[in-house]
Structures are given as C-alpha cells and as structure tokens.
Amino acid sequence: MRYLDKKEGPLWYFQVYNFNDLRDLLENVVDRIRDYVFRGQTKTNWELVSTLYRLIERARRTGAKHSSIERFVQLHLDRFKLEIRGRRGDNPAKLDEDELWALGQHYGLATPLLDWSKSPYIALFFALEEMSEYGEKRALWCLNTKLIEEKNRKAGRKEKLYLIFPDTDDNKRLLGQSGLFSKGPVMKSVNSWVEEEFNDSNNPILLKIEIPGHHDFRKETLKTLELMNITHSTIFPDLVGASRFCNIVAEDYET
C-alpha cells in the first residue's frame, strides 16, 4: 500500500513499499505523466541541488569567500572553456553556455545543472543502481514541467527554473537515458524554488516518492527493470556501461 505522508502546497510526499505500489502511484496519481520529468536519488534526505552548489558550499566551509556568486560561476565556466581547448577533436562545433555546462556535466565538471529523465523507470534505476550496506531508503522525484514552463513565461520572473533539452547527437548517454537538465539559481535547491514560486498553489508541482532501499527490493526491482531493457548497458552505451552492468550481474554470483 502507498501512503501520502504529507502535502505541503506544491510539494507532495509519498511512501511506497513495493514495485506494484510504485507503478500504481505513477499511473494513477501522477496525472498526465508526459508533463513530468523524473530524478532518482540514492538517499532520501538529499535535496535537489546541483554539484556546483555543493562545490561552493564545500569551498565556504574551508574558508573561501566569494563576494559575487555570479562572478564565481562565470569564472568557473570560463576556466573550463579554456581548459578544453584542443581536447574536443578537429573542428569542434561552437557551444553556447548551456551546451558547455552540459558537456562539463558529462565529464564530471561541477555545474548548475541537475539531471532528469523523461522516464520514471530510468530514474528509478538511478535511485537503486548503487548497493547500500545499510539499506537506506531512496527517493524518486517527479517534477511538473508544464506548470513550471507556464510560470517562467510570466512577465517579470527573475529567478527561473529552466529546462534544457540538449542536442543528443553527440551524447549517446543522454539519448539512452531520455535525459534533460534543469538549471535554476545556483544557490537554491529545486525544492526551495518550487516552494517559493508556487507558495499559493496546491497543485502537485514536485512529488517525492520514498522507496525502500533494502536488498530484496533493490534486487527484484533491478530484475524487473532489466526485463524492461533498462540496464547499465542500455542507458550507458559505452565502456562504462558495460563495466557497471557486469558489476551488477556479479552481485548474484554464486560459488
């Protein structure tokens, strides 16, 4: 059985205990599923913040001081642009700012982007792919893109949450993951942005579905996702995917 733990305006929280309940929730509660994008996280207490947010927080804890976040972010991107010269092959295409961030995200740069998928089951895979020694609960987030885009179109909106659909021709991973990015104010979580921008709404703008993290649920769900052709080999169509797929298969090795 699923539970609606609490409903706080635009943020709705659910808890499920098995795959069937999760599928039922997605099919019956998340109205018009095509209007949502999804993100899986391996820890339920993590907020929806970017790697650049975390980098700046770590730098501040170690004594770094930044008088202007905007300047820090621009310098970070300019530095990346300088460092990748000559490393993108012959006659590389010119990239705009969002495309540079997307390229950096692919190769481990701290960026203001957050990964999402148009498939809830691919997002579920990412929530469960890593084994947990202690079986912590995981989270599947659902973001209503239609209502966010409507909010962004209103005149005078300064702090927007952009949805970026990069050209996937040069990024097979994004294609395999039905991927896209969100990009909002650097030092604000998606949770906080939704709460502030939709504070007078009771529509389900952002849903958090808490899922089990124990071994049995993870093992059975990954097997179900494999039957749906969702594995490391399909969503990481490269050597990394092949290696991770072998590692998951090895978890069931019996002597």
N, C-alpha and C positions, 0 to 999 in steps of 0.2 A: 504494500500500500504506500502511496505517496502522501506527503504532508505539506501543506502550505504553512511553513513555520511562522512567517510574518510578512506583512505587506506594508511597506513604508512609502506611500505615494507612488513614485515611478519605479521603485526598487522592490521586486518581489523575490521571496526566498522560498525554495522548495527543498525537500529532502526525499530521496528515494532509496530503496533497499535492494532492488534487483533490476535487471535489464528490461524486463517486460514493463515494469512500472515507469521506467525512464522513457521507453518508446511510447507508452500510452500518454505520458505527460507531453512529450514533444508533438504528438499527433493531435491532441485534444485541447491542450492549454495554450500552446504557442500558436495563436491564430495566424493563418497565412504565413506559414513557415518561410516562404520565399522572401518575406520582408525582414527576416532576421539573419544575422551572422553569428558565428559561434567561436568560443575560445575555451580550450581545456587547460586547466592548471593542476599541477600535481599536489598542491597544498591548498586547502580550502580557506585558510586565513590570509592568503596573499591578496592584495588589492590589485586593481588593473592599472599598473604603472609601467612605464617604458624602461628599457635598460639605461637610457640617458638620465632619466630621473634617479635611478639607483646610483649611477656613477656620480652625479652631483651630490647626492646625499652622503655617499662614502667620502668624497673629497671634503665636504664640510666637516664631517666627523674627525678628519685628520688635520683640520686646521686651515684648509683652503678657504679663501674668501673671494666671492665674486660679487662685485657691485652691480653687475648687469647680467642677468641670465641670458638675455637676447644676444649680447656680445659674446658671451662664453659659447653659446650654441653655434653662432656664426663662425667663430674661430675654429671650433671643433670640426665643422663641415669643411671649412677652407683647408684645414690641415689634411683631412682625408683626401680632398681633391688633389692636393699637391703630392701626397704620398703614392697615389695610384697612377701617376703619370708613367707611361711606358709599360704598364702592367696589365693592360686590357687588350693586348694584341694589336695588329696592324689596323690603322684607320678606324679607331673605335667611334661609335656613334656619340654625338653630343648629348649629355644628360642634363635634364633640368634638376632643380633642387630635390624634389620628391623622388626622382629616379636615382639620384645619388644616395639619398638616405636608404632607398630600397636595396641598392647594390651593397651598401655597407651592412645593412641588416643581414643580408645573405651570408656575408663573410665575417660576421662577429663584431662589427662596429657597434658601439653604444649609440643608439638612435632614439628619436622621439616617437618612433613607430611601434605599434602593437600589432602582432599577428592575429588574424582571424581567418575563419573558413566559412564558406557558404554551406558546408556540410556539417550537421551536428555530430555525425558519426566519426568523421575525421577528427573533429575537435575532441570527441570522447577518447579516441585513440591517443591523442597527445596527453590527455589527462592521466592515462593509465600506462603509457609506454615504459616509464621508469619503475623498476621494482623498489618497494619500500620495505625496509627492515621492520618498521613498527606498524605498518598498515594504516597510515594516516588517511583520513578522508580526503577526497579530491573534489574539484569543482568544475562544472560545466556552465559557462556564462553564455547568455543569449542577449543580443543587442538589436533593438528595433531600428533598423537603418532608415526606414521610410519616414518615421516621425522625427528622426534626427535631421534628415535632409530638409524636411519641412521647416524645422526650427532654424536651420542655417540660412534658409532663404529669406528669413525675415530681416527687414532693413535694420541697420544699426547693431547687428550682432558682432561683437568684437572677439569674444572667445568662442571659436567654433571647433567642433569635432569633425574633422574632415575624414572622409572615407576614400581611400586611394586604391584604385584597381590598376596596378602596373601592367605594362605590356609584357606578356608572359613568353614571348617568342624566345627570349634569351634566358629564361629562368624556368627550367622544367620542373623544379620543385613546386613553385607557385601553381603551376598548371596541375600537377598531380595532387596538390593539397586543396584545390579550389580556393586559393588563397587571396587575401587582400590585407590592407593595413588600415588602422585608424591613426590619426595624428591630431592631437589636441594640444592645449597649453602644456608646456614641458613639465612644470612642477605641480601638476594637478592630475589625480587619478581619474580614469573614466567614471568610476563610481561617484566621485565628488562632482564632476562636471554634470552628470545626469541629475544628481540631487539638486544642484543649484539652478540649472536651466529648466527643469521640469518640476519645480517645487510646488506648483499648483495643480499638478496632474496626478490622476490615479490610474492612468494607463500603464500597462507593463512595458516600460521602456527598456529596462535592464533586469534580466532574471538571473538569479544564481541558483543552480541546482547542485546540491551537495550529494555526492555519490560515495559509496563505500570504497575503501582503499585496501581492504584485506585481500589476502592472496587468492582465495577461492573466487571472489567476484572478479578480480582482475584477470585471472586465468581464463575463466569461462567467457568473459566479455571479449577478450582479445581473440579467442577462438571464433566467437560469433562474428566479430569484425573481419576476421580472415575469410570467412565464408562470403562476406560482402566485398571481398577483394580490397580490403583496407589493411595493408601491412606496410612495413618499412620499405619493402621493395617497390611498392606501387606509389607511395607518396614521397619517397626519396629515390627517384630513378637515377641513382649514381652509385659509386662505390661505397659511400657512407650508408646508403640504404641497404645495400647487400650485406654489409657487415653487421648492421643493427638487427636485420632480420635473422641472421644466423645466431646472434646472441640470444634473441627471444626464443628461438627454437631450442637452443641449448638448455634453457631453463627446465625443459621437460625431459632432459636426458636421464635415462635410467641405466644403471650398470647391471 
